[in-house]
Amino acid sequence: MTDQPQPPGASAPLSEILSSAVYVDGASRPFGELTPAQIRARADELRAATGWGPTARVAPVAQAWRELALALERTGAERVAALDPAVLSELAPRLWVVLPSGGLLP
């Protein structure tokens, strides 16, 4: 797969985002192959894990997964890879699919 040009402020190449492994339905799957039902399930799972203290940090991630589910529904996309690359580049760090820039890693 050939990378498309990255939108301004993009976090990672599109191919890296789409191939990132996400644990869903009991297995690691490429992010780009996830379906709307899998995205909604992931959002629900993360929302259920949100609490107080350290787990409060999960709330924005759960919200980002919910936003991704809504984007899939709005466009009628059957897989994450069908979404606009700009949307994926914006959401990927918030989903913890790729590390946000400026993180602790060099």
N, C-alpha and C positions, 0 to 999 in steps of 0.2 A: 504494500500500500504506500502511496506517495503522500507525503504531508502536504496539506494545503498551507498557504501563507498564514502565519499566526496573526490573530487580531492584536491590536495594541494592548499591552498589559497582560498578555496571555501567560499562563503559569507554566506550561509544558507543551511540547509538541503534541499535536492531535493524536498521532499514532501511539504515543506514550500514555495519554489519557485513556484512549479506547482499549488498550491492551492491559491496563492495570487490573490486577486480580482483586475481585470483591467476593467476600464470603456470603453466599446467598443460597438458600435451599439445600444446606448441608454440604456445599462444595464451593471451591474457588472458581469463579467464572470471570471471563473478560468483561470489563465494564461496558464496552460497546455492544455486547450481546444481550444485556439485561432487558427484560420486557417491562411494560408498565406494571404488571401485577407484582413482579419481583421488586421493583422500585418502591411501590406502595408498602409491601411487606417489610422492606428494609427501613422505611420511614417509621412504620408502626413499631418495629422492634426497637429502634433507637429512642423513640418517644417514650416507650415503656421503661427504658433504662435511665431516663432522666430523673434526677432527684435533686438533692441539695448537696452542698459541699463539692467534692471533686466531680461528681457525676453531673452537676449543673452545666459543666462545659460541653456536655453532649447535646443540650437543647438546640444550639444553633446548627449543629450538624444534622439533627433530626429535621429541623426546619428546611435546610437546604435540600434534603432528600424529598421532602414534601413538595418543594418548589420544582424539583426535577420531575416528579410525578405529574404535576399540573402542566408543565411544559410538554410532556409527552401526550397528555390528554388533549391539550389545545391544538397540537399539530397533527394528531392522529398517528404519530410514529409508533411502529411496532417494536422498535429496538432503540436503545440509546444512540447508537451510531447514526441514526437517521436525523438527529437533531442538528441544528445550526452549529457549526464549530465555535462560533463566538459564545453561544450559550454554554456549551460544554467547557470551554476554557475559563469562563467566569465562575461556573459552579464547581468545577473539579476540586479546587483547594478547600472550598467550604464543605464539600462532601467527604473530605479526607481521602479522596481517591488518589490525589497527588499531594505532596507536601506543599503548603503555602510558601511563597518566596519569603526570604528573611527569617527562615526557621533556624533551628539550632544546629542543623547540619551544614558543613562547609559546602 
